[in-house]
Amino acid sequence: MSKDFGELVFRQKLLSVGVVLLRMKGATGAQKAEAVKKLLKAYGGKVRGHFVVVTAKKCRFAPIKGWF
């Protein structure tokens, strides 16, 4: 996924349901898919309205202004 989504959501303040940025350098497509699957299983309801950064070790959530 492109980091340009962060630019659009935060700097240009375009409306977004939510953004997930995978910071998993060197990970395979299957590993990235598994990370997204785990994210949605654990935090599915929290992703909406947030910019989520996923690494191999953790997930960080930042609210997108205008959602709350």
Buried (B, 14 or more C-beta within 10 A) or exposed (E): EEEEBBEBBBEEEEEBEBBBBBEEEEBEEEEBEEBBEEBEEEEEEBBEBBBBBBBEEEBEEEEBEEEE
